[in-house]
Amino acid sequence: MASVARVVTVAVTPTILTANQSDATPGTSIAVYVPVGGATVFVGGAAVTASTGYPCFAGTEHFFDLDPTDNPRLLTSAVRPTSESLYGIVVASTQPVNVLQTGA
């Protein structure tokens, strides 16, 4: 199990937080830290918006487990995803966030 740490600059368009679109496999965990004094980062899927995303406020750290096989609706679907990615977006300007990904 590998770990990848990096700083990702989140923009006003959905910005991928996982290392890349296809490397988040079952068992992958993501920690997202928004520095103190920073802007709120909204996280979600590829179509995340400030209205639909989960808010990560400045000075907070959030943990996400990525596993496309844990959704019962997807298990019964004819098309089962092999990866899952996390995206972030801000309302204005940009916001650097620290991301730690394990299981990549």
PyMOL CGO cylinders between C-alpha atoms (Angstrom):
from pymol import cmd
from pymol.cgo import CYLINDER

trace = [
    CYLINDER, 0.00, 0.00, 0.00, 1.57, 3.25, -1.15, 0.3, 1, 1, 1, 1, 1, 1,
    CYLINDER, 1.57, 3.25, -1.15, 0.98, 6.76, 0.16, 0.3, 1, 1, 1, 1, 1, 1,
    CYLINDER, 0.98, 6.76, 0.16, 1.10, 9.95, -1.86, 0.3, 1, 1, 1, 1, 1, 1,
    CYLINDER, 1.10, 9.95, -1.86, 1.21, 13.42, -0.28, 0.3, 1, 1, 1, 1, 1, 1,
    CYLINDER, 1.21, 13.42, -0.28, 0.90, 16.59, -2.31, 0.3, 1, 1, 1, 1, 1, 1,
    CYLINDER, 0.90, 16.59, -2.31, -0.51, 20.10, -2.43, 0.3, 1, 1, 1, 1, 1, 1,
    CYLINDER, -0.51, 20.10, -2.43, -3.35, 20.56, -4.91, 0.3, 1, 1, 1, 1, 1, 1,
    CYLINDER, -3.35, 20.56, -4.91, -4.52, 24.01, -5.96, 0.3, 1, 1, 1, 1, 1, 1,
    CYLINDER, -4.52, 24.01, -5.96, -8.30, 23.87, -6.16, 0.3, 1, 1, 1, 1, 1, 1,
    CYLINDER, -8.30, 23.87, -6.16, -9.94, 26.22, -8.67, 0.3, 1, 1, 1, 1, 1, 1,
    CYLINDER, -9.94, 26.22, -8.67, -13.43, 27.46, -9.55, 0.3, 1, 1, 1, 1, 1, 1,
    CYLINDER, -13.43, 27.46, -9.55, -13.85, 24.45, -11.82, 0.3, 1, 1, 1, 1, 1, 1,
    CYLINDER, -13.85, 24.45, -11.82, -13.79, 20.88, -10.46, 0.3, 1, 1, 1, 1, 1, 1,
    CYLINDER, -13.79, 20.88, -10.46, -10.19, 19.98, -9.62, 0.3, 1, 1, 1, 1, 1, 1,
    CYLINDER, -10.19, 19.98, -9.62, -9.21, 16.35, -9.10, 0.3, 1, 1, 1, 1, 1, 1,
    CYLINDER, -9.21, 16.35, -9.10, -7.79, 15.66, -5.63, 0.3, 1, 1, 1, 1, 1, 1,
    CYLINDER, -7.79, 15.66, -5.63, -6.82, 12.02, -6.14, 0.3, 1, 1, 1, 1, 1, 1,
    CYLINDER, -6.82, 12.02, -6.14, -3.50, 11.48, -7.88, 0.3, 1, 1, 1, 1, 1, 1,
    CYLINDER, -3.50, 11.48, -7.88, -5.31, 10.85, -11.16, 0.3, 1, 1, 1, 1, 1, 1,
    CYLINDER, -5.31, 10.85, -11.16, -8.68, 9.65, -12.35, 0.3, 1, 1, 1, 1, 1, 1,
    CYLINDER, -8.68, 9.65, -12.35, -7.99, 5.93, -12.45, 0.3, 1, 1, 1, 1, 1, 1,
    CYLINDER, -7.99, 5.93, -12.45, -5.80, 5.23, -9.43, 0.3, 1, 1, 1, 1, 1, 1,
    CYLINDER, -5.80, 5.23, -9.43, -8.37, 5.28, -6.62, 0.3, 1, 1, 1, 1, 1, 1,
    CYLINDER, -8.37, 5.28, -6.62, -9.13, 1.60, -6.16, 0.3, 1, 1, 1, 1, 1, 1,
    CYLINDER, -9.13, 1.60, -6.16, -10.98, -0.20, -3.36, 0.3, 1, 1, 1, 1, 1, 1,
    CYLINDER, -10.98, -0.20, -3.36, -9.27, 0.55, -0.06, 0.3, 1, 1, 1, 1, 1, 1,
    CYLINDER, -9.27, 0.55, -0.06, -8.03, 4.00, -1.06, 0.3, 1, 1, 1, 1, 1, 1,
    CYLINDER, -8.03, 4.00, -1.06, -8.32, 6.70, 1.60, 0.3, 1, 1, 1, 1, 1, 1,
    CYLINDER, -8.32, 6.70, 1.60, -7.94, 10.44, 1.12, 0.3, 1, 1, 1, 1, 1, 1,
    CYLINDER, -7.94, 10.44, 1.12, -7.20, 13.05, 3.80, 0.3, 1, 1, 1, 1, 1, 1,
    CYLINDER, -7.20, 13.05, 3.80, -7.87, 16.66, 2.77, 0.3, 1, 1, 1, 1, 1, 1,
    CYLINDER, -7.87, 16.66, 2.77, -6.60, 19.57, 4.88, 0.3, 1, 1, 1, 1, 1, 1,
    CYLINDER, -6.60, 19.57, 4.88, -7.63, 23.16, 4.13, 0.3, 1, 1, 1, 1, 1, 1,
    CYLINDER, -7.63, 23.16, 4.13, -5.09, 25.53, 5.75, 0.3, 1, 1, 1, 1, 1, 1,
    CYLINDER, -5.09, 25.53, 5.75, -6.18, 28.02, 8.41, 0.3, 1, 1, 1, 1, 1, 1,
    CYLINDER, -6.18, 28.02, 8.41, -7.28, 31.28, 6.78, 0.3, 1, 1, 1, 1, 1, 1,
    CYLINDER, -7.28, 31.28, 6.78, -8.11, 29.55, 3.51, 0.3, 1, 1, 1, 1, 1, 1,
    CYLINDER, -8.11, 29.55, 3.51, -11.34, 29.45, 1.52, 0.3, 1, 1, 1, 1, 1, 1,
    CYLINDER, -11.34, 29.45, 1.52, -13.96, 26.74, 1.93, 0.3, 1, 1, 1, 1, 1, 1,
    CYLINDER, -13.96, 26.74, 1.93, -13.38, 23.86, -0.49, 0.3, 1, 1, 1, 1, 1, 1,
    CYLINDER, -13.38, 23.86, -0.49, -16.42, 21.86, -1.60, 0.3, 1, 1, 1, 1, 1, 1,
    CYLINDER, -16.42, 21.86, -1.60, -15.68, 18.22, -2.44, 0.3, 1, 1, 1, 1, 1, 1,
    CYLINDER, -15.68, 18.22, -2.44, -17.57, 15.58, -4.37, 0.3, 1, 1, 1, 1, 1, 1,
    CYLINDER, -17.57, 15.58, -4.37, -17.58, 13.82, -7.72, 0.3, 1, 1, 1, 1, 1, 1,
    CYLINDER, -17.58, 13.82, -7.72, -16.51, 15.14, -11.11, 0.3, 1, 1, 1, 1, 1, 1,
    CYLINDER, -16.51, 15.14, -11.11, -19.59, 17.38, -11.34, 0.3, 1, 1, 1, 1, 1, 1,
    CYLINDER, -19.59, 17.38, -11.34, -19.15, 18.94, -7.87, 0.3, 1, 1, 1, 1, 1, 1,
    CYLINDER, -19.15, 18.94, -7.87, -20.41, 22.49, -7.34, 0.3, 1, 1, 1, 1, 1, 1,
    CYLINDER, -20.41, 22.49, -7.34, -20.39, 24.83, -4.36, 0.3, 1, 1, 1, 1, 1, 1,
    CYLINDER, -20.39, 24.83, -4.36, -24.09, 24.03, -3.96, 0.3, 1, 1, 1, 1, 1, 1,
    CYLINDER, -24.09, 24.03, -3.96, -23.79, 20.24, -4.10, 0.3, 1, 1, 1, 1, 1, 1,
    CYLINDER, -23.79, 20.24, -4.10, -20.35, 19.61, -2.61, 0.3, 1, 1, 1, 1, 1, 1,
    CYLINDER, -20.35, 19.61, -2.61, -19.43, 18.66, 0.94, 0.3, 1, 1, 1, 1, 1, 1,
    CYLINDER, -19.43, 18.66, 0.94, -17.90, 21.77, 2.58, 0.3, 1, 1, 1, 1, 1, 1,
    CYLINDER, -17.90, 21.77, 2.58, -14.36, 21.55, 3.96, 0.3, 1, 1, 1, 1, 1, 1,
    CYLINDER, -14.36, 21.55, 3.96, -13.80, 24.72, 5.97, 0.3, 1, 1, 1, 1, 1, 1,
    CYLINDER, -13.80, 24.72, 5.97, -10.48, 26.46, 6.58, 0.3, 1, 1, 1, 1, 1, 1,
    CYLINDER, -10.48, 26.46, 6.58, -8.43, 24.86, 9.34, 0.3, 1, 1, 1, 1, 1, 1,
    CYLINDER, -8.43, 24.86, 9.34, -10.16, 21.49, 9.07, 0.3, 1, 1, 1, 1, 1, 1,
    CYLINDER, -10.16, 21.49, 9.07, -9.13, 18.04, 7.94, 0.3, 1, 1, 1, 1, 1, 1,
    CYLINDER, -9.13, 18.04, 7.94, -11.50, 15.53, 6.38, 0.3, 1, 1, 1, 1, 1, 1,
    CYLINDER, -11.50, 15.53, 6.38, -11.11, 11.83, 5.60, 0.3, 1, 1, 1, 1, 1, 1,
    CYLINDER, -11.11, 11.83, 5.60, -12.75, 10.02, 2.71, 0.3, 1, 1, 1, 1, 1, 1,
    CYLINDER, -12.75, 10.02, 2.71, -12.72, 6.32, 1.82, 0.3, 1, 1, 1, 1, 1, 1,
    CYLINDER, -12.72, 6.32, 1.82, -12.99, 5.67, -1.89, 0.3, 1, 1, 1, 1, 1, 1,
    CYLINDER, -12.99, 5.67, -1.89, -14.44, 2.35, -2.92, 0.3, 1, 1, 1, 1, 1, 1,
    CYLINDER, -14.44, 2.35, -2.92, -16.63, 2.08, -5.99, 0.3, 1, 1, 1, 1, 1, 1,
    CYLINDER, -16.63, 2.08, -5.99, -17.74, -1.40, -4.96, 0.3, 1, 1, 1, 1, 1, 1,
    CYLINDER, -17.74, -1.40, -4.96, -19.40, -0.33, -1.69, 0.3, 1, 1, 1, 1, 1, 1,
    CYLINDER, -19.40, -0.33, -1.69, -22.49, 1.16, -3.36, 0.3, 1, 1, 1, 1, 1, 1,
    CYLINDER, -22.49, 1.16, -3.36, -25.23, -1.50, -3.66, 0.3, 1, 1, 1, 1, 1, 1,
    CYLINDER, -25.23, -1.50, -3.66, -26.77, 0.30, -6.67, 0.3, 1, 1, 1, 1, 1, 1,
    CYLINDER, -26.77, 0.30, -6.67, -23.47, -0.01, -8.53, 0.3, 1, 1, 1, 1, 1, 1,
    CYLINDER, -23.47, -0.01, -8.53, -23.11, -3.69, -7.71, 0.3, 1, 1, 1, 1, 1, 1,
    CYLINDER, -23.11, -3.69, -7.71, -26.36, -4.48, -9.50, 0.3, 1, 1, 1, 1, 1, 1,
    CYLINDER, -26.36, -4.48, -9.50, -25.51, -2.27, -12.45, 0.3, 1, 1, 1, 1, 1, 1,
    CYLINDER, -25.51, -2.27, -12.45, -24.31, -3.72, -15.73, 0.3, 1, 1, 1, 1, 1, 1,
    CYLINDER, -24.31, -3.72, -15.73, -21.43, -1.24, -15.63, 0.3, 1, 1, 1, 1, 1, 1,
    CYLINDER, -21.43, -1.24, -15.63, -19.33, -1.41, -12.49, 0.3, 1, 1, 1, 1, 1, 1,
    CYLINDER, -19.33, -1.41, -12.49, -16.74, 1.31, -12.06, 0.3, 1, 1, 1, 1, 1, 1,
    CYLINDER, -16.74, 1.31, -12.06, -13.19, 0.21, -11.31, 0.3, 1, 1, 1, 1, 1, 1,
    CYLINDER, -13.19, 0.21, -11.31, -12.17, 3.50, -9.74, 0.3, 1, 1, 1, 1, 1, 1,
    CYLINDER, -12.17, 3.50, -9.74, -13.54, 6.47, -7.87, 0.3, 1, 1, 1, 1, 1, 1,
    CYLINDER, -13.54, 6.47, -7.87, -12.08, 9.97, -7.71, 0.3, 1, 1, 1, 1, 1, 1,
    CYLINDER, -12.08, 9.97, -7.71, -12.55, 12.96, -5.41, 0.3, 1, 1, 1, 1, 1, 1,
    CYLINDER, -12.55, 12.96, -5.41, -12.81, 16.51, -6.76, 0.3, 1, 1, 1, 1, 1, 1,
    CYLINDER, -12.81, 16.51, -6.76, -12.82, 19.93, -5.12, 0.3, 1, 1, 1, 1, 1, 1,
    CYLINDER, -12.82, 19.93, -5.12, -14.07, 23.37, -6.10, 0.3, 1, 1, 1, 1, 1, 1,
    CYLINDER, -14.07, 23.37, -6.10, -13.98, 26.87, -4.57, 0.3, 1, 1, 1, 1, 1, 1,
    CYLINDER, -13.98, 26.87, -4.57, -16.37, 29.79, -5.08, 0.3, 1, 1, 1, 1, 1, 1,
    CYLINDER, -16.37, 29.79, -5.08, -13.69, 32.31, -6.13, 0.3, 1, 1, 1, 1, 1, 1,
    CYLINDER, -13.69, 32.31, -6.13, -9.99, 32.40, -6.96, 0.3, 1, 1, 1, 1, 1, 1,
    CYLINDER, -9.99, 32.40, -6.96, -8.00, 29.30, -5.92, 0.3, 1, 1, 1, 1, 1, 1,
    CYLINDER, -8.00, 29.30, -5.92, -7.18, 27.48, -2.70, 0.3, 1, 1, 1, 1, 1, 1,
    CYLINDER, -7.18, 27.48, -2.70, -4.18, 25.19, -2.09, 0.3, 1, 1, 1, 1, 1, 1,
    CYLINDER, -4.18, 25.19, -2.09, -5.06, 22.11, -0.01, 0.3, 1, 1, 1, 1, 1, 1,
    CYLINDER, -5.06, 22.11, -0.01, -2.90, 19.35, 1.41, 0.3, 1, 1, 1, 1, 1, 1,
    CYLINDER, -2.90, 19.35, 1.41, -3.91, 15.88, 0.24, 0.3, 1, 1, 1, 1, 1, 1,
    CYLINDER, -3.91, 15.88, 0.24, -2.70, 12.55, 1.59, 0.3, 1, 1, 1, 1, 1, 1,
    CYLINDER, -2.70, 12.55, 1.59, -3.76, 9.50, -0.39, 0.3, 1, 1, 1, 1, 1, 1,
    CYLINDER, -3.76, 9.50, -0.39, -3.12, 5.98, 0.90, 0.3, 1, 1, 1, 1, 1, 1,
    CYLINDER, -3.12, 5.98, 0.90, -3.68, 2.78, -0.99, 0.3, 1, 1, 1, 1, 1, 1,
    CYLINDER, -3.68, 2.78, -0.99, -2.85, 4.43, -4.33, 0.3, 1, 1, 1, 1, 1, 1,
]
cmd.load_cgo(trace, "trace")
